């Protein structure tokens, strides 16, 4: 019994160490996504005096901080399932399936499917860092100054409009893999098949679960990026580097 407990403890600390290493690695990746040639003087700077390089680096750094914050918040047990904001229910086209199966006493199958769908999203966002970092690196500096002077989430909105489709394409294989590894695909297929077998079902339903989970996971990460950008713009304490202080503290 003692040996088993020790093994459990070792496993726990190993998991924590792995998570810490991943976050450390992520931090290095995000740091290389920004241009570090900017000066560190954060006082007396005006928006008119900002260089395109300063603005571009600050925008990328703000986005990178948002990615890191989002992954840290969502890539854990109940990051999605335990959240009032991000919990995934059944896809819109499958809501009728869930309601029908619950009405005939098969609610436990629906609950299992929903749980594993959320577990898939929680697991998948841990693989999102290089996809988002790559997209951040590809941002041009053309609109950087305007984005700095823009609205509370203008950088996030711009990033989202330019990269959502490519991010979803890159993220889809990860979602597919995690759906299979958490058995979400199997549980979801079971409830769809049970629904389609009912004599009252005339229109067979089989919504695209992979696309649904991919879309929701990417949207959740963008929401976290937006919250981080808003904090950096509104709260000086959230500007944790000299570059962020210089650019977002400019008048």
Buried (B, 14 or more C-beta within 10 A) or exposed (E): EEEEEEEEEEEEEEEEEEBEEBBEEBEEBBEEBBBEEBEEEBEEBEEEEBBEEBBBBBBBBBBBBBBBBBBBBBBBEEBBBEBEEBBBEBBEEBEBBBEBBBEEEBEEBBBBBBBBBBBBBBBBBBBBBEBBBBBBEEBEBEBBBEBBEBEBBBBBBBBBEBBBEEBBEBBBEBBBBBBEBBBBBEBBEBBBEBBEEEEEBEEEEBBEBBEBBBBBBBBBBBBBBBBBBBBBBEEEEBBEBEBBBBBBBBE
